[in-house]
Amino acid sequence: MAQPISQPAFLTDRLEHWAEVKPDETAVSYLNRSWTWSQWWDRVRRLAGALQDMGIGRGDVVSFVDKNHPSCVELTFACSMVGAANAIVNFRLAGDEVDYAVNDAGSRMLLVGSELMPLVDELRDRLPRVERVVEVTPDGAPGDQYEQLLAAATPIDRPPDVTSDDTVLVMYSSGTTGHPKGVMLSQANMLAHTVNAHDGWVFEEGDVNLVAMPLFHVGGSSYVLFGIHDGVTSIMTRDPDGASLAGAIMAGANRTFLVPAVLAQVLQSGEQAIAVFGRLGTYTYGASPMPLPLLRAAMSAWPGTDFIQVYGLTEVGGVATHLMPEEHRAAAAGDHPERLVSAGRPIPRMELRIVDPATLEDLPVGEHGEIWLRTPQLMKGFLGKPSETAAVVLSDGWFRTGDMGKVDEDGFVFVEDRIKDMIISGGENIYSPEIERVLAEHPAVMEVAVIGVPHEKWGETVKAVVSLQPDASATPEELIAYCREHLAAYKCPTSVDVLDALPRNPTGKILKRDLRRPYWEGRDRSIV
């Protein structure tokens, strides 16, 4: 296989390269459609021309609201050509949350999937900066507004004022105020991630990349760039459901990145499903902890599959550390078996420190502290939130992750709990103040704490612990239903405990650690 330049200068360089080297080979397949490298590059240039005609250029933002669709990747590339950014909205969000994300990003244009159009139509009068909404159908049906936009546009080249430091993606990550924060990632950030996180494994001739993680997640939008970098065909699924994944694998996909919950579903689906997934050459997993029994079962079921674990954050574009296949096999065979639950070692150009969060002094090997990172992948900052950016990105470039862990004598990183009050359920980051803010508005609730508790399928699930107003009453079912009226379903509590009072320290702070502890005792990973 011919290789692209190792370190592209702009995000579209790799796509343009393959359009020249092998224009007629398939670049991406989706549902019943596919595009060659030359066709995909032409579509990106046309979309960039359409954006330019609408006056969208450097510093502007366009939002994408849909399930997985190649048009989202096309939009990211097209935005990169004119110096704009694609702010990808989680399609699972409730109306109020979509409203917030689009307005916070200052989006001037929306690409919206047909399934999400009714929601956006309801919000339209609450989106004052949006000048145009373009509907995207899953199958490019006749009358598809997006396809019509491309057909009428004139392809353009990159204007000379665009730089690799321009923000190209805005990915929303939960924040300390209970509202999401827009993580600004530049072209340079994404290019650095693609090259650095690629370390240790490459696509080979005939490989096909399976892109199934949601594109609003770095596990989707960062991972899709790997196949494009190496010039291999990608099969994109609209949903990461079992039937879609199996269909992609049957069609030849053999390298993928998925959350552990998917692997658990496969192992529970019978011999036929296990056999189909056994065709995967590489199974990269991350975004939530892999329970050790599940990992051992998977490695036993698929001895020929290379397993790679990754730990990372949106703020660094995705991957920060990785546990490679040979390290999985060595640990499973008894060579440092504890490393099977480690996050591996830092990828190239990723500096890592373990720091005492109170004294800010470095800690020695084996001691538990906050994980700090420094890397060219590090975000430009949180959109419109300089003070929150300054709180985590220090003047010398170190990033305070808010994750707690330790490093062993050979540099293996163990991520053990979090300073940040984050719950990771099935790969989704859920920030408890978002849920607490909603529950606190229920007339029967006096005080509330939201915690993550273990779940065999999703890693963690959301639990709310509340006390009620005097003489008020509310059942757990009523409180969960109330949350569902205001939040995406995946953020809502799956259980609610009603206590007379929540535990507090002498200064009045709710002791979430005490609430979590009974659920996490005796676990391989301790999130307290």
C-alpha positions in Angstrom: 0.0 0.0 0.0 1.3 3.4 -0.9 1.7 5.6 2.1 0.6 9.2 2.7 2.9 11.9 4.0 3.6 11.2 7.6 2.6 14.5 9.1 0.1 16.4 6.9 -0.1 20.2 7.3 -3.9 20.5 6.9 -6.7 18.1 7.8 -7.7 17.5 4.1 -4.2 16.7 3.0 -4.6 13.0 3.5 -8.0 12.9 1.6 -6.5 14.9 -1.3 -3.5 12.6 -1.4 -5.6 9.5 -1.8 -7.9 11.2 -4.4 -4.8 11.6 -6.5 -3.1 8.2 -5.8 -6.1 5.9 -6.2 -9.1 8.0 -7.3 -11.3 5.1 -8.3 -11.0 3.0 -5.1 -13.7 3.0 -2.5 -13.1 5.5 0.3 -16.3 5.1 2.4 -19.4 2.9 2.3 -22.6 3.8 4.2 -25.9 2.0 4.1 -26.4 1.3 0.4 -24.1 4.0 -0.9 -20.4 4.3 -1.4 -17.9 7.0 -2.7 -14.5 6.7 -4.2 -11.6 8.9 -3.0 -12.0 11.3 -5.9 -15.8 11.5 -5.4 -15.4 12.2 -1.7 -12.8 14.8 -2.2 -15.0 16.5 -4.8 -17.9 16.5 -2.4 -15.8 18.1 0.3 -14.6 20.8 -2.1 -18.2 21.5 -3.2 -19.4 21.7 0.4 -16.5 24.1 1.2 -17.7 26.2 -1.8 -21.2 26.2 -0.5 -20.0 27.4 2.9 -18.0 30.1 1.3 -20.9 31.3 -0.8 -22.9 31.6 2.4 -20.2 33.8 3.9 -19.0 31.2 6.3 -15.3 31.5 6.9 -12.6 31.7 9.6 -14.0 31.7 13.1 -17.5 30.7 12.1 -19.3 27.6 13.4 -21.6 25.2 11.7 -23.5 22.5 13.7 -24.3 18.9 12.7 -27.3 17.2 14.4 -27.9 13.6 13.2 -26.8 10.1 13.8 -23.7 8.9 12.0 -23.6 10.0 8.4 -20.6 10.6 6.1 -21.9 14.2 5.6 -20.6 14.9 9.2 -17.1 14.0 8.1 -17.5 16.0 4.9 -18.6 19.0 7.0 -15.5 18.7 9.2 -13.2 18.6 6.2 -15.1 21.4 4.4 -15.0 23.6 7.5 -11.3 23.0 7.7 -10.9 24.3 4.2 -12.5 27.7 5.0 -11.2 28.0 8.6 -14.6 27.3 10.2 -15.5 24.7 12.8 -18.0 21.8 12.9 -19.8 21.7 16.3 -21.2 18.2 16.4 -24.3 17.9 18.6 -25.1 14.7 20.4 -28.3 13.6 18.7 -29.5 11.9 21.9 -29.9 15.2 23.7 -33.2 16.7 24.8 -34.5 19.9 23.2 -33.2 22.2 25.9 -29.8 20.7 25.6 -29.7 21.0 21.8 -30.8 24.6 22.1 -28.0 25.3 24.5 -25.3 23.6 22.4 -26.2 25.3 19.2 -26.5 28.7 20.8 -23.4 28.3 22.9 -21.4 27.5 19.7 -22.9 30.5 17.9 -23.7 28.2 14.9 -24.7 30.0 11.7 -25.9 26.9 9.9 -27.2 23.5 10.8 -27.0 20.2 9.0 -29.9 18.1 10.4 -30.8 14.5 9.9 -34.4 13.9 8.8 -35.2 12.1 12.1 -34.1 15.1 14.1 -35.8 17.8 11.9 -39.1 17.8 14.1 -37.0 18.6 17.1 -35.1 21.4 15.4 -38.3 22.8 13.9 -39.6 23.1 17.5 -36.5 24.9 18.5 -36.1 27.1 15.5 -37.3 30.4 17.0 -34.9 29.8 19.9 -31.8 29.7 17.5 -31.4 33.4 16.5 -27.9 33.1 15.0 -28.8 30.1 12.7 -29.2 31.5 9.2 -29.9 28.2 7.4 -31.0 24.7 8.2 -30.2 21.9 5.6 -31.9 18.5 5.9 -29.9 15.4 5.4 -31.6 12.1 4.6 -30.0 8.8 5.6 -30.1 7.4 2.1 -29.8 10.5 -0.1 -33.4 10.1 -1.3 -34.7 12.4 -4.1 -35.1 15.9 -2.8 -32.4 15.5 -0.2 -31.5 19.2 0.5 -27.9 18.3 1.4 -27.3 16.6 -1.9 -29.0 19.5 -3.8 -26.6 21.9 -2.0 -23.6 19.9 -3.1 -24.8 19.6 -6.7 -25.3 23.3 -7.1 -22.0 24.3 -5.4 -18.7 25.1 -7.1 -15.7 23.3 -5.7 -13.0 25.5 -4.2 -9.4 25.3 -3.0 -8.3 26.3 0.5 -8.0 30.1 0.9 -4.5 31.3 1.7 -5.5 32.8 5.1 -6.5 29.4 6.6 -4.1 28.0 9.1 -3.7 24.6 10.9 -4.3 26.4 14.2 -7.9 27.3 13.2 -10.5 25.5 15.3 -12.0 22.7 13.2 -14.1 20.8 15.7 -16.1 21.8 18.8 -17.0 18.7 20.8 -19.2 19.2 23.8 -18.0 17.8 27.1 -19.8 18.2 30.4 -18.6 21.0 32.7 -18.6 22.2 36.3 -21.6 24.5 36.0 -23.9 21.7 34.9 -23.9 22.9 31.3 -21.7 21.3 28.6 -18.4 22.9 27.6 -17.4 23.2 23.9 -13.9 21.7 23.5 -12.1 23.6 20.7 -9.8 21.3 18.7 -7.7 22.7 15.9 -6.6 21.1 12.7 -3.1 20.8 14.3 -4.6 19.0 17.3 -6.4 16.4 15.2 -3.4 15.8 12.9 -1.1 15.3 15.9 -3.7 12.8 17.4 -4.0 10.9 14.2 -0.2 10.4 13.9 0.6 9.8 17.6 -2.4 7.6 18.5 -1.6 5.5 15.4 1.6 4.3 17.1 2.0 0.6 17.3 -0.6 -0.5 14.8 -1.3 0.2 11.1 -3.8 -0.9 8.5 -2.6 -3.5 6.1 -3.4 -4.2 2.5 -7.1 -5.3 2.3 -8.1 -4.0 5.7 -11.4 -2.3 6.1 -12.1 0.2 8.9 -15.4 0.0 10.8 -16.5 3.4 12.0 -19.4 2.8 14.4 -18.8 5.1 17.4 -21.0 8.2 17.3 -19.3 11.1 15.5 -20.2 13.5 18.3 -17.7 11.6 20.4 -13.9 11.7 19.7 -14.1 7.9 19.5 -16.0 8.5 16.2 -14.6 11.8 14.8 -11.0 11.1 15.7 -11.1 7.4 14.8 -12.5 7.9 11.3 -9.4 9.9 10.5 -7.2 6.8 11.0 -8.6 5.0 7.9 -8.4 8.2 5.9 -4.8 8.7 7.0 -3.8 5.2 5.7 -6.0 5.2 2.7 -8.2 2.2 3.5 -11.9 1.8 2.9 -14.1 2.7 5.8 -17.6 1.3 6.4 -19.7 3.6 8.5 -22.8 2.4 10.4 -25.6 4.8 11.2 -26.1 3.1 14.6 -23.7 0.9 16.6 -26.4 -1.8 17.0 -25.6 -5.5 16.7 -27.2 -6.0 13.3 -25.3 -3.1 11.7 -22.0 -4.1 13.2 -22.4 -7.7 12.1 -23.4 -6.6 8.6 -20.3 -4.4 8.4 -18.0 -7.2 9.5 -19.6 -9.6 7.0 -18.9 -7.0 4.4 -15.2 -7.1 5.2 -14.6 -4.7 8.1 -11.9 -6.1 10.3 -10.6 -3.1 12.4 -12.7 -1.1 14.8 -13.0 0.9 18.0 -16.0 0.3 20.2 -17.0 0.7 23.9 -16.9 -2.4 26.2 -20.7 -2.6 26.4 -20.9 -3.7 22.8 -18.5 -6.5 23.4 -20.6 -7.6 26.4 -23.7 -7.7 24.2 -21.9 -9.9 21.6 -20.8 -12.4 24.1 -24.4 -12.7 25.4 -25.8 -13.1 21.9 -24.8 -16.7 21.2 -22.3 -18.7 19.1 -23.2 -17.2 15.7 -22.6 -13.6 16.9 -19.4 -14.6 18.6 -18.2 -16.3 15.4 -19.0 -13.2 13.3 -17.1 -10.9 15.6 -14.2 -13.4 15.6 -13.4 -12.0 12.1 -12.1 -8.8 13.6 -8.3 -8.5 13.5 -8.3 -5.5 15.9 -10.7 -4.6 18.6 -9.8 -1.3 20.2 -11.9 -0.4 23.2 -12.2 2.5 25.6 -14.4 5.4 26.7 -15.4 3.4 29.8 -13.7 0.8 32.0 -13.7 -2.9 30.7 -14.7 -5.2 33.6 -11.8 -7.7 34.0 -14.1 -10.8 33.7 -15.5 -9.4 30.5 -12.0 -8.8 29.1 -10.8 -12.3 29.9 -14.0 -13.8 28.4 -13.4 -11.8 25.2 -9.8 -12.7 24.9 -10.7 -16.4 25.4 -13.5 -16.2 22.8 -11.4 -14.4 20.2 -7.8 -15.6 20.7 -6.8 -14.4 17.2 -8.0 -10.8 17.8 -5.6 -8.0 18.8 -7.1 -6.1 21.7 -6.0 -2.5 22.3 -7.3 -0.5 25.3 -7.1 3.3 25.1 -7.5 6.0 27.8 -8.1 9.5 26.8 -10.2 12.7 26.9 -11.9 15.0 24.5 -9.6 17.7 25.6 -6.6 15.9 24.0 -8.5 14.8 20.9 -9.0 11.3 22.1 -6.2 8.9 23.0 -3.6 9.6 25.7 -2.4 6.1 26.6 -2.8 2.7 25.1 -2.4 -0.9 26.2 -1.2 -2.8 23.1 -2.0 -6.4 22.0 1.2 -8.0 23.1 0.8 -6.4 26.6 -2.7 -7.8 26.8 -1.4 -11.3 26.0 1.5 -11.1 28.4 -0.7 -9.9 31.3 -3.3 -12.6 30.5 -0.5 -15.2 30.5 0.6 -14.1 34.0 3.4 -11.6 33.3 2.3 -8.7 35.5 -1.4 -9.8 35.4 -2.4 -6.5 37.1 -1.6 -4.6 34.0 -4.6 -6.1 32.2 -6.7 -3.4 34.0 -4.1 -0.7 33.3 -4.5 1.9 30.6 -1.2 1.0 29.2 1.6 3.6 28.5 1.5 7.1 27.0 1.4 7.4 23.2 4.3 9.3 21.5 4.6 13.0 22.3 2.3 12.5 25.3 4.0 13.6 28.5 2.4 12.4 31.7 2.8 13.3 35.4 1.2 12.1 38.6 0.7 15.1 40.8 -0.6 15.7 44.3 -3.8 17.7 43.7 -3.3 19.6 46.9 0.4 20.5 46.9 0.8 20.3 43.1 4.1 18.4 43.6 5.0 15.4 41.5 4.5 12.0 43.2 6.9 9.0 43.0 6.2 5.7 41.2 3.2 3.8 42.7 1.7 6.7 44.5 -1.8 7.9 43.8 -2.5 11.4 42.4 -4.0 13.5 39.7 -3.0 12.7 36.1 -1.5 15.6 34.2 -0.8 15.6 30.4 1.1 17.7 28.0 0.9 17.2 24.3 0.5 18.9 20.9 -3.0 17.3 20.9 -4.2 19.5 23.7 -7.3 21.6 22.9 -7.2 25.3 22.2 -9.5 25.7 25.2 -13.2 25.7 26.1 -15.3 27.8 23.8 -16.2 31.2 25.4 -14.9 30.0 28.8 -11.4 31.4 29.4 -11.6 31.1 33.2 -12.6 27.4 33.0 -9.8 26.8 30.5 -7.3 28.5 32.7 -8.4 26.3 35.6 -7.2 23.1 33.8 -4.6 24.3 31.3 -1.6 25.7 33.0 0.7 28.4 31.6 3.4 25.8 30.9 1.1 23.7 28.8 0.2 21.0 31.4 -3.4 19.8 31.4 -5.1 18.8 34.7 -7.3 15.9 33.7 -9.2 15.6 36.9 -8.6 11.8 36.7 -6.8 10.1 39.6 -4.3 7.3 39.1 -0.8 6.0 39.5 2.1 4.8 37.3 4.1 1.7 37.9 7.9 1.2 37.5 7.6 0.5 33.8 5.3 3.4 33.0 2.0 1.6 32.9 -0.8 4.0 33.9 -3.6 2.9 36.2 -6.7 5.2 36.1 -8.5 4.5 39.4 -11.0 7.3 40.2 -11.9 10.9 39.3 -11.7 14.2 40.9 -14.2 15.4 38.4 -17.7 14.3 39.3 -18.1 12.4 36.0 -20.1 9.3 35.4 -19.1 7.2 32.3 -21.9 5.0 31.2 -21.5 2.9 28.0 -18.9 5.4 26.8 -21.0 8.5 27.4 -19.7 11.2 29.7 -22.4 12.2 32.1 -21.8 15.1 34.5 -23.9 14.8 37.7 -24.6 18.6 38.1 -26.6 18.5 34.9 -28.9 15.9 36.5 -28.8 17.5 39.9 -29.9 20.9 38.4 -33.0 19.2 36.9 -34.0 17.2 39.9 -33.5 20.2 42.2 -36.3 21.9 40.3 -38.8 19.1 41.2 -41.2 20.6 43.8 -40.8 17.6 46.1 -37.0 17.5 46.2 -35.1 19.2 49.0 -31.6 18.1 48.2 -30.0 15.7 45.7 -26.8 14.0 44.9 -26.2 12.1 41.7 -23.5 9.3 41.7 -22.3 6.6 39.4 -22.7 3.0 40.5 -21.4 -0.2 38.9 -23.3 -1.8 36.0 -22.2 -5.0 34.4 -23.2 -3.9 30.9 -22.5 -0.2 30.8 -19.6 0.0 33.3 -21.5 2.6 35.4 -25.1 3.8 35.6 -26.7 6.9 37.1 -28.2 6.8 40.6 -29.8 9.8 42.3 -30.0 10.0 46.1 -32.5 12.6 47.3 -34.2 13.9 50.4 -37.7 15.4 50.1 -39.3 18.6 51.3 -41.3 18.3 54.6 -44.7 16.8 53.9 -43.9 16.2 50.2 -43.9 12.8 48.5 -42.5 11.5 45.2 -41.7 8.0 44.1 -38.4 7.0 42.4 -40.4 6.3 39.2 -41.9 9.8 39.3 -38.5 11.4 39.7 -37.0 9.4 36.9 -39.9 10.3 34.6 -39.4 14.0 35.5 -35.8 13.7 34.4 -36.8 12.2 31.1 -38.9 15.3 30.4 -35.8 17.5 30.5 -32.7 15.3 29.8 -31.5 12.8 27.2 -32.6 9.3 28.3 -29.0 8.1 28.8 -28.4 10.8 31.4 -31.4 10.0 33.5 -31.2 8.0 36.7 -31.9 4.3 36.5 -32.6 4.2 40.2 -33.4 6.7 42.9 -32.9 6.3 46.7 -34.9 8.5 49.0 -33.2 9.3 52.3 -34.2 11.4 55.3 -31.0 13.4 54.9 -27.9 13.2 52.8 -24.5 12.8 54.5 -22.5 16.0 54.8 -19.1 17.0 56.2 -18.7 19.6 58.9 -18.7 22.4 56.3 -22.0 21.2 54.8 -20.7 19.6 51.6 -22.5 16.4 50.6 -20.3 13.4 51.0 -20.6 11.7 47.6 -17.7 9.5 48.4 -19.7 8.0 51.3 -22.7 7.5 49.0 -20.6 5.7 46.4 -18.4 3.6 48.6 -20.8 0.7 49.3 -21.3 0.1 45.6 -17.7 0.1 44.6 -16.1 -1.9 47.5 -14.3 -5.0 46.3 -14.3 -3.9 42.6 -11.2 -4.1 40.3 -11.6 -0.4 39.7 -12.6 2.0 42.4 -14.5 5.1 41.3 -15.1 6.9 44.6 
